[in-house]
């Protein structure tokens, strides 16, 4: 069985018919596994969040994992046009054509689950297997009209408060430091206008008429305590897609890389016929390395680290370099984020 190792992203660009450029990134090797993203994304910043990177690296073992930023998000071109299912499908088409991928596995989560289901119904010859995580069949079931209106208004007028609120909803099982990082990530990934437009699209989509036409073997995953998307909607997806398998996982986080991400990875890999990983994340540092990581998370420079620990500045640099190599990171900011987001050692 394989183990997860550090991987670099390989970036590419696809073009929509109107010339809008869509950024995508590939990791790993093997048959393509395309990810239809949730609400907002940023390929570079996402990779700098340790939990997100480790989740995607785990899916890249045995597959060429392909992620993309939809128009108006992350590294893709700005986009001021209407948000529609047609645009979502055109984005998948542009990315897969740029890759030369005529057949691939498809993972859609949150908003991307509805998009993936529609694509699989419309283009059944392209999808080998499909996984839908934290999704819904109809956006009208996500919440009541008052709560939707309030949330849309908050994001539109107070993007900072809106992103904080949504992060608490999306990742309640993470610590305060990780939630702050995720909220900052959302604000960097898109403008408030794009965020509102994509939330509006999530509320409007209804893929129920398409589900009976899905022919690809399908796994539907949902966490039982997910407050962002009702678990009943995943049951609707599984019941309407012929032969679909439904697995309900424990947990409250809507983001698949947060909470018990290993359970999500295990289910996806099992369904795709991939071996179970020996270890999904690096977890062990020496006591001294853990101490250094804690001080890095507190914002200390190498000189301040040396003074605090009573060692030379060169020794402090060496400790940090070994930590980065052990965890597969490139920067001290990633070490800091890993330290504040990790679960306490058992």
C-alpha positions in Angstrom: 0.0 0.0 0.0 1.2 3.5 -0.8 2.0 6.4 1.4 1.5 10.1 0.8 4.5 12.1 -0.3 5.0 15.8 -1.1 3.9 16.7 -4.6 4.1 19.9 -6.7 1.2 21.3 -8.6 1.5 21.5 -12.4 -0.5 24.5 -13.6 -2.3 24.9 -16.9 -4.9 27.2 -18.5 -8.1 26.4 -20.4 -10.2 28.9 -22.4 -14.0 29.3 -22.4 -15.6 30.2 -25.8 -15.6 33.9 -24.8 -11.9 33.9 -24.2 -12.1 33.8 -20.4 -9.1 31.8 -19.1 -9.6 29.1 -16.5 -6.7 28.0 -14.3 -6.3 24.4 -13.4 -3.7 22.4 -11.5 -2.7 18.7 -11.7 -1.0 16.5 -9.1 0.0 12.9 -9.0 0.0 10.4 -11.9 -2.4 7.9 -13.4 -6.0 8.2 -14.7 -7.6 11.6 -14.3 -9.7 12.4 -11.3 -11.4 15.7 -11.9 -12.7 17.8 -8.9 -15.7 20.0 -9.4 -15.1 22.5 -6.6 -17.4 23.8 -3.9 -18.2 27.4 -3.4 -14.9 29.3 -3.7 -11.4 28.2 -4.6 -7.8 29.4 -5.1 -5.4 26.8 -6.3 -2.3 28.4 -4.8 -3.7 29.5 -1.5 -5.6 26.2 -1.1 -2.3 24.4 -1.4 -0.8 26.4 1.4 -3.4 25.3 3.9 -1.9 22.0 5.3 -5.2 20.1 5.8 -6.3 21.0 2.3 -2.9 20.0 0.7 -2.7 16.7 2.6 -6.3 15.9 1.5 -5.5 16.5 -2.1 -2.2 14.7 -2.0 -4.0 11.7 -0.5 -6.3 11.7 -3.5 -3.3 12.1 -5.9 -1.8 8.7 -5.1 -2.7 6.5 -8.1 -4.6 9.3 -9.9 -3.8 12.5 -11.7 -5.9 14.8 -9.5 -7.2 17.9 -11.5 -8.6 20.9 -9.7 -9.7 24.2 -11.2 -10.7 27.7 -10.2 -14.0 28.6 -11.8 -14.2 32.0 -13.6 -13.9 34.9 -11.2 -12.1 32.8 -8.5 -8.5 32.3 -7.6 -6.1 32.2 -10.5 -8.8 32.3 -13.2 -9.8 35.4 -15.1 -12.3 37.9 -13.6 -15.9 37.2 -14.7 -18.8 39.6 -14.5 -21.4 37.5 -16.5 -24.3 35.5 -15.1 -23.7 32.4 -13.0 -25.4 29.5 -14.6 -25.2 25.7 -14.9 -24.3 26.2 -18.5 -21.2 28.2 -17.5 -20.3 25.5 -14.9 -20.5 22.8 -17.6 -18.6 24.8 -20.1 -15.8 25.2 -17.5 -15.5 21.4 -17.1 -15.5 21.0 -20.8 -12.8 23.6 -21.3 -10.6 22.0 -18.6 -11.0 18.4 -19.8 -10.4 19.4 -23.5 -7.2 21.3 -22.5 -6.1 18.1 -20.7 -7.1 15.8 -23.6 -9.1 13.8 -21.1 -12.0 12.0 -22.8 -12.8 9.7 -19.9 -12.2 10.4 -16.2 -13.4 9.9 -12.6 -15.3 12.8 -11.3 -15.5 14.1 -7.7 -18.0 16.9 -7.0 -18.5 18.4 -3.6 -21.0 21.0 -2.2 -22.0 23.2 -5.2 -19.8 21.0 -7.4 -21.8 17.9 -6.6 -24.9 19.3 -8.4 -22.6 20.3 -11.3 -20.9 16.9 -11.5 -24.3 15.1 -11.5 -25.6 17.3 -14.3 -22.4 16.7 -16.3 -22.6 12.9 -15.7 -26.2 12.9 -17.0 -25.4 15.0 -20.0 -22.0 13.3 -21.0 -22.2 9.8 -19.6 -19.5 8.5 -22.0 -16.9 10.7 -20.2 -17.4 9.6 -16.6 -15.9 6.3 -15.4 -17.0 6.7 -11.7 -18.4 9.6 -9.8 -18.3 10.6 -6.1 -20.7 13.3 -4.7 -19.8 14.7 -1.3 -21.9 17.1 0.8 -24.2 17.9 -2.1 -27.8 18.5 -2.8 -30.4 17.8 -5.6 -32.2 21.1 -5.3 -30.8 24.3 -3.8 -34.2 25.3 -2.5 -33.7 22.7 0.3 -30.5 24.1 1.7 -32.3 26.6 4.0 -35.4 28.7 4.4 -35.9 31.9 2.4 -35.2 34.3 5.3 -31.9 32.7 6.2 -30.8 32.7 2.5 -31.7 36.4 2.1 -29.9 37.3 5.3 -26.8 35.4 4.3 -26.7 36.9 0.8 -27.1 40.4 2.2 -24.4 39.9 4.8 -21.8 38.6 2.3 -22.7 41.4 -0.1 -22.4 44.2 2.5 -19.9 42.8 5.0 -17.7 40.3 3.2 -15.5 39.9 6.3 -18.3 39.1 8.6 -19.9 36.9 6.0 -16.8 34.8 5.4 -16.4 34.4 9.2 -20.0 33.2 9.6 -19.7 30.8 6.7 -16.4 29.4 7.9 -18.0 28.6 11.3 -20.7 26.8 9.4 -18.4 25.0 7.0 -15.7 23.9 9.4 -17.0 23.8 13.0 -14.7 21.0 14.1 -11.5 23.0 13.5 -9.8 25.3 15.9 -10.0 29.1 15.9 -6.7 29.5 14.1 -7.7 27.3 11.2 -11.1 29.0 10.9 -9.3 32.4 10.7 -7.1 31.1 7.9 -10.1 29.6 6.0 -12.0 32.9 6.3 -9.0 34.8 5.0 -8.7 32.3 2.2 -12.3 32.8 1.1 -11.9 36.6 1.0 -8.7 36.2 -1.1 -10.3 33.6 -3.4 -13.0 36.0 -4.8 -14.7 39.3 -4.5 -17.9 39.7 -2.5 -19.9 40.1 -5.7 -18.6 36.7 -7.0 -19.3 35.1 -3.7 -22.9 36.3 -3.7 -23.4 35.2 -7.3 -22.2 31.7 -6.6 -24.3 31.4 -3.4 -27.3 32.5 -5.5 -26.5 29.8 -8.1 -26.2 27.2 -5.3 -29.7 28.1 -4.1 -31.2 28.1 -7.6 -29.9 24.8 -9.0 -32.2 21.8 -9.3 -30.7 18.7 -10.9 -33.5 16.3 -9.9 -34.6 15.8 -13.6 -31.1 14.8 -14.6 -30.4 12.2 -11.9 -32.2 9.2 -13.5 -30.0 9.7 -16.6 -26.7 9.1 -14.7 -25.2 5.8 -15.7 -21.7 6.0 -14.0 -21.3 4.0 -10.8 -21.8 6.6 -8.1 -20.8 7.0 -4.4 -22.7 9.6 -2.4 -20.9 10.8 0.8 -22.3 13.0 3.5 -21.5 13.9 7.1 -24.4 13.3 9.4 -24.0 16.6 11.3 -23.4 18.9 8.2 -25.3 22.1 8.8 -24.4 23.7 5.5 -26.2 21.0 3.4 -29.0 18.7 4.7 -28.1 15.0 4.9 -31.5 14.3 3.5 -30.4 15.9 0.2 -27.7 13.3 -0.2 -30.2 10.6 0.4 -32.3 12.1 -2.4 -29.3 12.0 -4.7 -28.6 8.4 -3.9 -32.2 7.3 -4.3 -32.6 9.1 -7.6 -29.3 7.9 -9.2 -29.6 4.3 -10.5 -27.5 2.0 -8.4 -25.8 4.7 -6.3 -24.2 3.8 -3.0 -24.8 6.1 0.0 -22.3 6.3 2.9 -23.1 8.7 5.8 -20.0 9.6 7.8 -19.7 11.0 11.3 -18.8 14.6 11.7 -20.1 18.2 11.3 -17.7 19.8 8.8 -19.0 20.6 5.3 -15.5 21.0 3.9 -14.2 17.5 3.0 -10.6 18.3 4.0 -11.6 19.4 7.5 -12.7 17.2 10.4 -12.1 13.5 9.8 -10.7 13.9 6.3 -9.1 10.5 6.4 -12.6 8.9 6.5 -13.5 10.8 3.3 -10.2 9.8 1.6 -10.7 6.1 2.5 -14.2 6.0 1.1 -13.2 7.7 -2.2 -10.1 5.5 -2.7 -12.1 2.4 -1.9 -14.7 3.3 -4.4 -12.2 4.1 -7.1 -10.4 0.8 -6.5 -7.3 2.4 -5.1 -5.3 0.9 -2.2 -5.6 2.2 1.3 -2.8 4.6 2.2 -0.5 3.7 5.1 -0.6 7.2 6.4 -2.7 10.1 5.1 -0.9 12.9 6.9 2.5 13.4 8.5 1.9 13.7 12.2 5.1 13.2 14.2 7.9 15.7 15.0 10.5 15.3 17.6 9.8 17.2 20.8 12.4 19.9 19.9 10.8 20.2 16.4 7.4 20.5 17.9 8.7 23.3 20.2 10.2 25.1 17.2 7.0 24.8 15.2 5.0 26.2 18.2 7.3 29.3 18.3 7.0 29.7 14.5 3.3 29.7 14.9 3.7 32.4 17.5 5.4 34.5 14.9 9.0 34.4 16.1 11.8 35.1 13.6 14.8 32.8 13.4 16.8 35.2 15.6 14.1 35.3 18.2 13.8 31.5 18.0 17.5 31.2 18.7 17.4 33.6 21.6 14.4 31.8 23.2 15.9 28.3 22.9 19.5 29.3 23.7 20.9 28.1 20.4 22.6 29.7 17.4 20.5 31.3 14.7 22.0 28.8 12.2 20.8 25.9 14.4 17.3 27.5 14.5 17.4 27.7 10.7 18.4 24.0 10.5 15.6 22.9 12.8 13.1 24.8 10.7 14.5 23.3 7.5 14.2 19.8 8.9 10.6 20.5 9.9 9.7 21.7 6.4 11.3 18.6 4.8 9.6 16.2 7.2 6.1 17.8 6.6 6.7 18.4 2.9 6.2 22.2 3.2 8.0 25.1 1.5 7.5 28.0 3.9 7.4 28.8 7.6 3.8 30.1 7.1 2.8 26.5 6.2 4.5 25.2 9.3 2.7 27.7 11.4 -0.7 26.9 9.8 0.0 23.1 10.3 0.8 23.6 14.0 -2.4 25.7 14.8 -4.6 23.4 12.8 -3.4 20.0 14.0 -5.4 17.9 16.4 -3.9 17.3 19.8 -1.6 14.3 19.9 -3.4 11.3 21.3 
